[in-house]
Amino acid sequence: MTLTSDPRSDGVQAAFIKAHLKMCAVGMNPPRPLTKTKLLIKATNLTGLNYKRTEITQAIADLQIIVDHYTGEGQ
């Protein structure tokens, strides 16, 4: 898996947000300045789809598509 080293790129952001959402999905709480809602808003900004707090698994799947696109694994 090769991602660009620029942390502002959509692929890197999608990977970070996906990892945070996976931890939230198994019951861990995000860091204090971050909430599940804020994570889902960031996922919405990347995917263009709106998510509710109960749709974390759907957001993870959608972010995985973006990560695959940037790494070239989805082709």
Secondary structure by P-SEA (a helix, b strand, c coil): cccccccccaaaaaaaaaaaaaaaaacccccccccaaaaaaaaaaaccccccccaaaaaaaaaaaaaaaaacccc
